Amino acid sequence: MKILIGDILRCVRKSYGETQESFAHEIGTTQSLISKLERNEISPSIEILDKYAEHFDVPAETFLAFRNLDSEKSLLQKIRVALFKKIVYDEEKEQKETTAES
């Protein structure tokens, strides 16, 4: 099974525990559009990729970086690692800023 961009979009959204409906509302689109994107029925526009990236606070390249994986299990593992690294980075950055302010 080749991973497509809709699979990546779905896994990122689910990793954050969001439903299609709540996510669609947050970014100002419809649940139907999110569903079609995540089922790979349509390709996302740059604008939609930017909305995903902004909403989940990840670089837009995240959605393209995992395209060469061959299973959803591999995709989920890579996304979890990437999210963990981002959380650690954000915490370290916040600690440095707090220390600098002291």
Buried (B, 14 or more C-beta within 10 A) or exposed (E): EEBBBBBBBBBBBBBEEBEBEEBBBEBEBEBEBBBBBBEBEEEBEEEBBEBBBEBBEBEBEBBEBBEEBEEBEEBBEBBEEBBEEBEEEEEEEEEEEEEEEE
